[in-house]
């Protein structure tokens, strides 16, 4: 009986020596493993995360596109506004310039130095107009520069004269700063050097004239030899008297050689000059702009006013007329000079120079290198 029992137990044993199940009760369904269940849920969660990420990316892309569109719209609106402002200014440009042109009988001492002839806007309006016209100045100057690079002889000479603190340096920074500096030649004529004194007073001026394709700027000019030389009695009266005709002849020859001359007398009031000089003394960051000789010259203002009047009256020619710019408002003076420079460049009526090579042939050569 014991043997029979042992045999029966062995027959009904469902476990192998390793402990693994080897049989499944009849009618029972195989149990699904936990590992498989987790894998299904994991894939579903992964798809959900991917979908969410795609939706976030799409939303971000949409928001970015919307922002870029808004930015382009704002930039276009601003550009259109600048263009409209420049067009309006240019439409009134010539009329405004004529208000600045020196006329026989006009007295410098009668100039309203705080006025803004031809412009009735605010300072902010003036600064916006300057920025707008600056874009056109840049394009016009590029044409002039290209003209010079291809052998052209046309140029522009901007002559800036004025008493101390009249704003000549600011004109150079804020107006000429609107164009490509490689096309600008700046020169300032101070006290002559030893070498310059050995030559005629116009010798150093001839050497500084702008070459073809350039805008030349004289921050103080050959007129110093008709102003300082006279007021400080550096030469005899008959010497500086003769210089009026000499300068007129010199400028006529310069113009005939292809240079448009724009002469500007920046006229600042005694009160405004006082404020600017005092500002230079009170501010450490402006001490470098001040020189004790500034007060010396200020004390001689009546003599300078007479000398300037003679200069404007006797060298105001059709070839190189004078423009008297009220300079108490720096922003206006800069705008006025930008308008004068704009007209000078526009009147040159320069197109883009024709290439000295075969464009089609060069395109073919370039394509061959791909």
C-alpha positions in Angstrom: 0.0 0.0 0.0 2.8 2.3 0.7 4.3 1.8 -2.7 1.0 2.5 -4.4 0.6 5.8 -2.4 4.0 6.9 -3.4 3.3 6.3 -7.0 0.0 8.2 -6.9 1.7 11.3 -5.3 4.3 11.3 -7.9 1.7 11.1 -10.6 -0.2 14.1 -9.2 2.9 16.2 -8.5 2.8 19.4 -10.7 6.1 20.8 -9.7 9.5 20.0 -11.3 12.7 19.8 -9.4 13.4 23.4 -10.4 10.2 24.6 -8.8 8.7 25.8 -12.2 5.1 25.0 -13.0 4.9 22.4 -15.7 1.1 22.0 -16.0 -1.9 24.2 -15.9 -5.2 23.1 -14.2 -7.8 22.0 -16.8 -10.0 24.9 -17.9 -7.8 27.6 -16.4 -6.7 30.6 -18.5 -3.0 31.4 -18.6 -2.2 34.3 -16.3 -0.9 37.4 -18.1 2.5 38.5 -16.8 2.8 41.9 -15.0 5.7 42.8 -17.2 3.5 42.8 -20.4 0.8 44.9 -18.7 3.4 47.5 -17.7 4.8 47.6 -21.2 1.4 48.5 -22.7 0.7 51.2 -20.2 4.3 52.6 -20.8 3.8 52.9 -24.5 0.5 54.7 -24.0 2.1 57.2 -21.6 5.0 57.7 -24.0 2.7 58.5 -26.8 0.8 61.0 -24.6 4.0 62.7 -23.6 5.1 62.9 -27.2 1.8 64.3 -28.2 1.9 66.9 -25.5 5.5 67.8 -26.5 4.4 68.2 -30.1 1.5 70.4 -29.0 3.8 72.6 -26.9 6.2 72.9 -29.8 3.4 73.8 -32.2 2.1 76.4 -29.8 5.5 77.8 -29.3 6.1 77.9 -33.0 2.8 79.6 -33.5 3.5 82.2 -30.8 7.0 82.8 -32.2 5.6 83.3 -35.7 2.9 85.6 -34.3 5.6 87.7 -32.5 7.8 87.8 -35.5 4.9 88.9 -37.7 4.0 91.6 -35.2 7.7 92.7 -35.0 7.9 92.9 -38.8 4.7 94.9 -38.9 6.0 97.3 -36.3 9.3 97.7 -38.1 7.5 98.3 -41.4 5.2 100.9 -39.7 8.3 102.6 -38.2 10.1 102.5 -41.5 7.0 103.9 -43.3 6.8 106.7 -40.7 10.4 107.5 -41.2 10.1 107.5 -45.0 7.0 109.7 -44.8 8.8 112.1 -42.4 11.8 112.3 -44.7 9.5 112.8 -47.8 7.7 115.6 -46.0 10.9 117.2 -44.9 12.4 116.9 -48.4 9.3 118.4 -49.9 9.8 121.4 -47.7 13.6 121.2 -47.9 14.3 123.8 -50.6 11.9 126.3 -49.1 13.5 125.9 -45.7 17.0 126.2 -47.1 16.1 129.4 -48.9 15.2 130.9 -45.5 18.7 130.2 -44.3 20.5 131.6 -47.3 22.4 134.8 -46.6 21.0 137.8 -48.5 22.6 141.2 -49.1 21.7 143.5 -46.2 21.0 140.7 -43.7 22.7 141.3 -40.3 24.1 138.5 -38.3 23.3 140.4 -35.1 19.6 140.4 -36.1 19.4 136.6 -36.4 17.0 135.0 -34.0 19.3 132.3 -32.8 16.6 130.3 -31.0 14.4 130.2 -34.2 13.9 127.1 -36.3 13.3 128.5 -39.8 11.3 126.1 -42.0 10.5 123.7 -39.3 7.6 124.1 -36.8 7.9 120.8 -35.0 9.3 119.9 -31.5 12.8 118.7 -30.6 11.5 115.1 -30.7 10.0 115.7 -34.1 13.3 117.2 -35.3 15.3 114.2 -34.0 12.9 111.8 -35.8 13.2 113.8 -39.0 17.0 113.7 -38.7 16.9 109.9 -38.4 14.6 109.6 -41.3 16.7 111.9 -43.6 19.8 110.1 -42.4 18.7 106.9 -44.2 18.5 108.8 -47.5 21.8 110.5 -46.8 23.4 107.1 -46.4 22.2 105.9 -49.8 23.1 109.1 -51.6 26.6 109.0 -50.0 27.1 105.4 -51.1 26.4 106.4 -54.7 29.0 109.2 -54.4 31.5 106.8 -52.9 30.9 104.3 -55.7 31.3 107.1 -58.2 34.7 107.9 -56.8 35.8 104.3 -56.7 35.2 104.0 -60.4 37.2 107.2 -61.3 34.6 109.9 -60.8 35.7 113.4 -59.7 32.6 114.7 -58.0 32.7 115.5 -54.3 31.1 117.6 -51.6 32.8 120.1 -49.2 31.0 121.1 -46.1 32.5 124.2 -44.5 31.5 124.8 -40.8 32.2 128.1 -39.3 31.1 129.5 -36.0 32.1 131.0 -32.7 33.2 128.7 -29.8 30.4 126.4 -28.7 28.4 127.0 -31.8 28.0 123.2 -32.3 30.5 122.3 -35.1 31.6 119.1 -33.4 28.1 118.0 -32.8 27.3 118.5 -36.5 30.2 116.2 -37.4 29.1 113.5 -34.9 25.4 113.6 -35.4 25.1 114.4 -39.1 28.2 113.0 -40.7 27.8 110.1 -38.3 24.8 109.1 -40.4 26.9 108.1 -43.4 29.8 105.7 -44.0 32.9 107.1 -42.4 35.2 105.7 -45.1 33.6 108.2 -47.4 34.2 111.2 -45.1 37.4 113.3 -44.9 37.4 115.6 -41.8 39.9 118.4 -41.3 40.2 121.1 -38.7 42.3 124.2 -39.3 43.8 125.6 -36.1 46.9 127.6 -35.6 49.2 127.0 -38.6 52.2 124.7 -38.0 55.8 125.9 -38.7 55.7 124.2 -42.1 52.3 125.7 -43.0 53.5 129.2 -42.1 56.2 128.8 -44.8 53.5 128.6 -47.5 50.6 130.6 -48.7 47.7 130.4 -46.3 45.6 128.4 -48.8 48.4 125.8 -49.3 47.2 123.6 -46.4 43.6 124.0 -47.5 44.3 122.7 -51.0 46.0 119.7 -49.6 42.9 118.9 -47.5 40.3 119.1 -50.3 38.1 116.0 -50.7 39.0 113.6 -53.5 36.4 112.3 -55.9 33.7 110.3 -54.2 34.2 111.9 -50.8 32.5 114.3 -48.5 35.0 116.7 -47.1 34.3 118.5 -43.8 36.2 121.6 -42.6 35.5 122.1 -38.9 36.9 125.6 -39.0 38.3 126.4 -42.4 40.3 128.8 -44.6 38.0 131.5 -43.2 40.0 131.5 -40.0 42.6 133.4 -42.0 40.0 136.1 -42.6 38.6 136.1 -39.0 41.2 135.3 -36.4 44.0 136.9 -38.4 41.9 140.1 -38.5 40.6 140.2 -35.0 43.9 139.2 -33.4 45.8 141.5 -35.8 48.1 138.7 -37.0 48.4 140.4 -40.4 48.2 143.9 -41.7 44.7 145.1 -42.8 45.7 145.3 -46.4 46.7 141.6 -46.2 43.4 140.3 -44.9 41.5 142.7 -47.1 43.0 141.0 -50.2 42.0 137.6 -49.0 38.3 138.0 -49.8 38.9 138.0 -53.5 41.5 135.3 -53.2 39.1 133.0 -51.4 36.3 133.7 -53.9 38.7 132.8 -56.8 39.9 129.7 -54.9 36.4 128.4 -54.3 35.3 129.1 -57.9 38.2 126.9 -59.0 37.3 124.1 -56.5 33.7 124.1 -57.7 34.8 124.1 -61.4 36.8 120.9 -60.6 33.7 119.1 -59.5 33.2 119.9 -55.8 29.9 121.2 -54.4 30.7 123.7 -51.6 28.2 124.0 -48.8 29.2 126.9 -46.4 27.4 127.1 -43.0 27.8 129.8 -40.4 26.4 128.5 -37.1 25.2 131.5 -35.2 24.8 131.2 -31.4 23.7 133.9 -29.0 26.0 135.4 -26.3 23.7 134.0 -23.6 23.7 130.4 -25.0 27.4 130.6 -25.5 27.8 131.5 -21.9 25.7 128.6 -20.7 27.7 126.1 -22.8 31.0 127.4 -21.7 29.9 127.3 -18.0 28.7 123.8 -18.6 32.1 122.8 -19.8 33.7 124.2 -16.6 31.2 122.7 -14.2 31.3 119.2 -15.7 34.5 117.1 -15.3 33.5 115.1 -18.4 33.6 118.3 -20.4 36.7 119.9 -19.1 38.6 118.6 -22.1 36.4 120.7 -24.4 37.3 124.0 -22.6 40.3 126.2 -23.3 41.0 129.5 -21.5 41.3 131.1 -25.0 37.5 130.5 -25.3 36.8 133.3 -22.8 39.4 135.5 -24.5 37.6 135.1 -27.8 34.2 135.7 -26.1 35.5 139.0 -24.8 36.2 140.0 -28.5 32.8 139.0 -29.7 31.9 142.5 -31.1 35.0 142.4 -33.2 34.2 138.9 -34.4 30.6 139.9 -35.3 32.0 142.6 -37.6 34.5 140.2 -39.1 31.9 137.5 -39.7 29.6 140.0 -41.3 32.3 141.0 -43.7 33.0 137.4 -44.5 29.4 136.6 -45.2 28.8 139.8 -47.2 32.0 139.5 -49.4 32.3 135.8 -50.0 28.6 135.0 -50.5 28.7 133.9 -54.2 26.4 131.9 -56.5 29.1 129.2 -56.7 29.5 129.0 -52.9 26.7 130.7 -51.0 26.6 131.1 -47.2 23.8 129.6 -45.1 23.3 131.2 -41.7 21.9 128.6 -39.3 20.5 129.6 -35.9 22.4 127.4 -33.4 20.9 127.9 -30.0 18.9 124.7 -30.5 21.5 122.0 -31.4 18.9 119.6 -32.7 17.7 122.2 -35.2 21.2 123.1 -36.4 21.9 119.4 -37.0 18.6 119.0 -38.9 19.3 122.1 -41.0 22.8 121.0 -42.0 21.5 117.5 -42.9 19.0 119.1 -45.2 21.8 121.2 -46.9 23.9 118.1 -47.3 21.0 116.1 -48.6 20.3 118.7 -51.3 24.0 118.9 -52.3 24.1 115.1 -52.7 20.8 114.9 -54.5 21.7 117.6 -56.9 24.7 115.6 -58.1 22.1 113.2 -59.5 24.5 110.3 -59.5 23.4 106.8 -60.6 25.2 103.6 -59.9 28.4 103.3 -62.0 28.3 100.8 -64.9 30.6 97.8 -64.4 33.8 97.6 -66.3 33.3 93.9 -66.9 30.8 91.5 -68.5 28.3 90.7 -65.8 26.9 87.6 -67.6 30.4 86.2 -68.2 31.4 86.7 -64.5 28.2 85.0 -63.4 29.1 82.0 -65.6 32.6 81.9 -64.1 31.2 82.1 -60.6 28.7 79.3 -61.2 31.5 77.2 -62.6 33.1 77.2 -59.1 30.1 75.5 -57.4 
